[in-house]
């Protein structure tokens, strides 16, 4: 059974511009190479520049990217 250190199983994508801020991705695999985590990091500047949803039947907790 192959094993790998955690730092060798976590892959960070580059931070890229999104709206008025930055976003980045992270992918983690287990010791067998199977995916166990996918994350998207959005900084405050990007979050604050998102469009607010229009009033209507949609959930007020939706983000419109």
TORVEX-721261 format. One record per residue (C-alpha): z, x, y; residue in one letter; chain. Coordinates in steps of 0.25 Angstrom, whole numbers. Each point is the difference from the previous one (the first is absolute). Example, Ala and Ser with C-alpha at 12.3 -4.5 7.8 and 13.67 -1.06 7.14 Angstrom:
% TORVEX-721261
+-------+-------+-------+-----+-------+
!    pz !    px !    py ! res ! chain !
+-------+-------+-------+-----+-------+
!    31 !    49 !   -18 !   a !     A !
!    -2 !     6 !    14 !   s !     A !
+-------+-------+-------+-----+-------+
END
This chain:
% TORVEX-721261
+-------+-------+-------+-----+-------+
!    pz !    px !    py ! res ! chain !
+-------+-------+-------+-----+-------+
!     0 !     0 !     0 !   x !     A !
!    -4 !     6 !    13 !   x !     A !
!    10 !     2 !    11 !   x !     A !
!    -2 !     3 !    15 !   x !     A !
!    10 !     2 !    11 !   x !     A !
!     1 !   -12 !    10 !   x !     A !
!    -7 !     8 !    11 !   x !     A !
!   -12 !     3 !    -9 !   x !     A !
!    -1 !   -15 !    -2 !   x !     A !
!     0 !    -5 !    14 !   x !     A !
!   -13 !     0 !     8 !   x !     A !
!     1 !    -3 !    15 !   x !     A !
!   -13 !    -4 !     7 !   x !     A !
!    -3 !     5 !    14 !   x !     A !
!     6 !    -7 !    12 !   x !     A !
!   -12 !    -7 !     7 !   x !     A !
!    -1 !    -8 !    13 !   x !     A !
!     2 !   -15 !    -1 !   x !     A !
!     0 !    -9 !    13 !   x !     A !
!     9 !     8 !     9 !   x !     A !
!     7 !     8 !   -10 !   x !     A !
!    -1 !     6 !   -14 !   x !     A !
!     1 !    -4 !   -14 !   x !     A !
!     1 !     8 !   -13 !   x !     A !
!     0 !    -3 !   -15 !   x !     A !
!     9 !     6 !   -12 !   x !     A !
!    -3 !    -1 !   -15 !   x !     A !
!    10 !     3 !   -10 !   x !     A !
!    -3 !     2 !   -15 !   x !     A !
!     9 !     1 !   -12 !   x !     A !
!     1 !    12 !    -9 !   x !     A !
!   -11 !    -6 !    -8 !   x !     A !
!    -9 !    -1 !    12 !   x !     A !
!     1 !   -15 !     1 !   x !     A !
!     2 !    -6 !    14 !   x !     A !
!    14 !    -5 !     3 !   x !     A !
!     0 !    -1 !    15 !   x !     A !
!   -10 !    -2 !    12 !   x !     A !
!     5 !    -1 !    14 !   x !     A !
!    -6 !    -2 !    14 !   x !     A !
!     7 !     6 !    11 !   x !     A !
!    -3 !    -6 !    14 !   x !     A !
!     7 !     6 !    12 !   x !     A !
!     6 !    -8 !    12 !   x !     A !
!   -12 !     2 !     9 !   x !     A !
!    -9 !    -6 !   -10 !   x !     A !
!     9 !   -12 !    -3 !   x !     A !
!     2 !    -3 !    14 !   x !     A !
!   -15 !     0 !     3 !   x !     A !
!    -3 !   -10 !   -11 !   x !     A !
!    -6 !   -14 !     4 !   x !     A !
!    10 !   -11 !     0 !   x !     A !
!    -4 !   -12 !    -9 !   x !     A !
!    -5 !   -12 !     6 !   x !     A !
!     9 !   -13 !    -1 !   x !     A !
!    -4 !    -8 !   -12 !   x !     A !
!     3 !    -2 !   -14 !   x !     A !
!     1 !    15 !    -4 !   x !     A !
!    13 !     6 !    -3 !   x !     A !
!     6 !     7 !    13 !   x !     A !
!     3 !    12 !    -9 !   x !     A !
!   -14 !     3 !    -2 !   x !     A !
!    -6 !    13 !     5 !   x !     A !
!   -15 !     0 !     4 !   x !     A !
!    -5 !    14 !    -1 !   x !     A !
+-------+-------+-------+-----+-------+
END
